[in-house]
Amino acid sequence: MIQDNHSPLHEQREAVASVPKESVNYKLFMQLFINQLLECKDPALSNDIELMLYRTFSKMPFSESSYELLELINSISSPPKEEKTNGKYYLADRCKTSFTKIVWALNEMKMLRMENGLLPTNKQDVMEEFGRFLHTDLSEYSTLLSRAKSQDKEEGFLEVIRMMEESLRKYYYRG
């Protein structure tokens, strides 16, 4: 791989390389940098993260206290907050576990199909797709279900099903 010595990333690397390696700031920066790159699986994204960290680091005065630097590191490394998009539908508050149970049951009953007409083979993909539609992170669906199963008795775990049954009965018996 040919390195571009005039790229923004190269310039930032050079700026950080000039900082004394025994300084607290340098050590903390390198710790953050390594942690971020180890978590990143996408090479293109890894370059973006590296560039962002170098740019942030190069703007810090080197007299800054370790405490302030740690605050800065935490603000950089904390995950971005989910932004609501302009979608039409959202999952109601405090309904994530109940909705997860419903989608899981629909999938188990073979009521869902993929674009190609085949049954879904990956529950994670099913949950994430429903989550995208409702602007909700359902990637931890397995944890939600396990926690509900361990904390609730069968009656509580199946409450959402009884509520659905009641709603359908009302529809069936109305004039």
N, C-alpha and C positions, 0 to 999 in steps of 0.2 A: 504494500500500500504506500503510495507516494504522499509525503506530508507537504502541505501547502504552508510555507513559512510566512505567508502574508494573510492568512485567514484570521478572523477574529479570535478563534479558539487558540491558535498558535500564539497570538499576541498576549492573550490572557495567561496562558501557561508561562510565558516568559516573565510577565510581571510578577506572578506568584513565585517563580523560581528565584527571584531576586530577594525575597524575604528571608531573613535569617531562620534557618531550620530549627534552631533551638527555642524560638519564641513560642509562647503559649498559643498565640493566635494561629500560627502556622500548624501546630500540632492538632488543634481543635478543628481547623479547616480540613486537614487531611483526613481526620477521623470521619467527619461528616461526608466528605467527598467519597471515601471508600465505601461507607455504608450505603450511600445513594446509588453508586454504581453496582454494588452487589445485588441490590434489590431490583435493578432495572434489567429487563430481559431483551429490550429492543435496542439494537446498536444506534439507530438514528436518535432515539429518545435519550440514550445515554450521553451522546454528544451535546444535546440541548441542555441536559441537566448539568453537565460539566461546564459548559459555557456560562450558564446562569450562576453557578457557584463561584466561578472565577471572577465574573463581573462584580458580584456582590462582595466578595472578599477583597478585591482590589480597591473598592471604594471605602473600606473601613480604615479609619486611622489606627495605626499600630499601637497607639497608646491606650486603646480601648480596653476596659477591664474584662477579665475572663467572664464575669457574670453577664455583662452586656452582650458579649460575643455568644454565649450560650443561648441567650434570649433570641438573638438573631438566627442562630442555627435552628432552634426550635420552630421559629416562624417560617423558615425556608423548608424544613423537612416535614412539617405537618401537612397531611393530605388536604387538597383543596376541598372547600365546601361544595356540596352538590348544589348546582344552580337549577332552579326550576325553569324549564323551557316553556314555550308558549303552547303546550299541548292542551287538548280539550279535557282529558280525564286524568284524575289523580286518585291515588288510594287514600281513603279517609284515615285520619289519625287513629292510631292504636288498633289498626286492623291488619297489620302485616302478617302476623302469625295465622290468623283465621283465613286470610286470603291464600297464604301459602298452603294450608291444609286443603283448600278447595282445588287449587291448581294441581297439587300432588295427586289428589283423588281422581280428577279428570284424566290426568295422564295415565294413572294406573288402570282406569276403566277403558283405556284405548279410545278415548273420545277426541284426542288431538292428533293432527296430522301435520307433516311438514309440507313445504311447497311441492315437493315431488310426489306427494300422496302417501309416502311411507310413514310408519309410526316413528315418533321421536325415539332416538336411542340414548340421548344424553339429557337427564333430568336437569342438570345445571343449565344447559342451553335453554330449555323450556322456561325455567324460572327467570333467567336473565331476560329473555324476550318479553315475558309478561311484565317484568319490572320496568323495562324500557318503555313499554306502552303506557304504564301508569306512573312513570317518572319516580320509581322507587327501586332502591337497591335490594334485590332478592338473591344476591349471590351467596348469602349465608343461610339459604333456606334450610339446609340440613341441620344447622345449629338451632334454628328457630323450632323446627319440628322435634328435635331431640329434647330441647329444654322444656317444651310444652308437654311432651310425653312423660318426662321425669317429674315435672312439678304438678301435673293435673292427674286426677283420677280419671277413669274412662269417661265418666259422665261429663266432666269439665272439658276433656279433650274433644269430645264429640258435640259440644254445645253448638258450634257453628252449623253442624248438619241438622240439628233439631230446629234451629232458627230458619234454615232454608226450607225445611219441610213445612214449618208453620206458614211461611210466606206463600209457598205453593198451594197449600190447602186453602188459604184465603182467596187466592186467585181462582182456584177450582170451584169453590162454593159460592162465589159472588155471582149475582144475577146476570 
